[in-house]
Amino acid sequence: MNSTTPVPPRPMGCVSRVFVWTMIVLIPLFTVAIGLYFVADGLSGRATLATGPVGTFTATEKSCGGRGGCHLEGTFTSDDGTISRQGVDLRDAAHVGSGDPLPSPIDGVRLDADARRPAAYTPDYSWGWAVVKGAGFAVLGPVMAVGLAVGTMRYQARARAAHGRAR
């Protein structure tokens, strides 16, 4: 061989084949599950904004992640005083930073009491973005898996041809 001829690929071993094909199966499963979670959250927010009880959210706790955005948890009290829930997550379009103080009580919030963990949605909650993000995850994973499968099969075919092993 001269120096410009590419080195033929080596056939994949058993462990490599099992690992690659396991990832090809698991990637779409995980991404579709994550996508469905986001879609369900967005649609739940949409339904809550239309029919949930209106009240005030008072933040009692703030937990901040590594990216600077914080998640608020607190108490929801309905405007008529019949519903009071603690440990409610706030779903909001507003950004609260790690150095910011807890916000003052927020009026006009709607409660989703049917969720496993109660959530309150502000009127500016962007449920559409959650649905789009979820659909993107649900589509991206299977597309990636198809690309990996095609690439792996082409690699294996080239390796078998280069080493004289036909299937």
Secondary structure as GFF3:
##gff-version 3
##sequence-region A 1 167
A	DSSP	alpha_helix	14	51	.	.	.	ID=ss1
A	DSSP	beta_strand	54	64	.	.	.	ID=ss2
A	DSSP	beta_strand	70	78	.	.	.	ID=ss3
A	DSSP	beta_strand	84	91	.	.	.	ID=ss4
A	DSSP	beta_strand	106	112	.	.	.	ID=ss5
A	DSSP	beta_strand	119	121	.	.	.	ID=ss6
A	DSSP	alpha_helix	127	162	.	.	.	ID=ss7
###
